[in-house]
Amino acid sequence: MIDLSAIEAALNPHHLAVMGGFHAKDDPTLPEGTQTLVLVGPAEPGFWPHLLAQPEWQSGAADPIDRWSRRVIGQIACDLRAKALFPFGGPPWHPFYQWALRSGRAWESPVRLLVHDQMGLFASYRGALALREALDLPVTGASPCSTCADKPCLTACPVQALTDVGYDLAVCHSFLDRSEGGDCMKNGCNARRACPVSQAYARLPEQSAYHMGQFHK
């Protein structure tokens, strides 16, 4: 019988974990017959070193993380008789932001980005499993932002590209073009790092630097 513990057991060898889920009968955004959607993301510590050792990364071909995600999560989905869905490969794009909110483990942060109960503002999803079974799901909690008195994410961006009114992408890229943006390029977005939950999540600077490089090409 498929349950969350069986899914976690399938994900663990790949440094992946369940990052939330919800019941989704007759949801038009999901494959027909889906009863439960389970969101999948990196399990830290250890995800980045594991990924760097995989053939998709070693080959030097484009999009190694996406190709690895398709292979690994796709195989897990087949083994569980589920359907693998991904946040890349569109259009059309699957609504991962809305799915994350429905999971009860991610919320809109003060700077409008997703904040996750474990990953903080480093919220990241490598895929999702659409299952035909209605799984028992744990009770979820409240947003960590509700008890965050200082809300450092609101003031951490040196050029205020991330604020409570949204994300000014042009201002962000302009800043990253300059020498002052080197810290964000090397260690990851300053606003994301300022989140107390992010700081407790063992994401390596090298991983953030890679994603910043992909973002700011």
Number of C-alpha atoms within 10 A of each C-alpha: 5 13 13 15 10 11 18 15 12 19 20 13 10 17 19 23 22 20 23 24 26 21 20 20 17 12 13 9 11 19 16 12 14 22 19 23 28 25 24 25 21 24 21 16 13 15 18 16 13 12 19 13 10 13 13 19 16 11 9 9 10 10 11 18 15 17 14 17 21 18 13 16 24 20 16 18 20 12 10 19 15 20 20 22 25 22 17 14 10 8 6 8 11 18 12 18 15 12 20 25 18 17 19 19 22 29 24 16 21 19 21 15 21 22 28 26 22 18 26 27 28 22 19 19 19 20 24 27 26 26 24 20 18 16 17 12 15 11 7 12 10 12 18 19 20 10 9 12 7 11 17 17 22 20 18 19 19 14 14 17 23 26 19 15 10 13 15 13 11 10 13 19 15 13 17 18 12 9 9 11 18 13 13 21 23 17 18 22 23 19 22 25 24 19 25 19 20 21 15 12 17 13 20 16 14 15 16 19 18 15 16 18 13 10 10 13 6
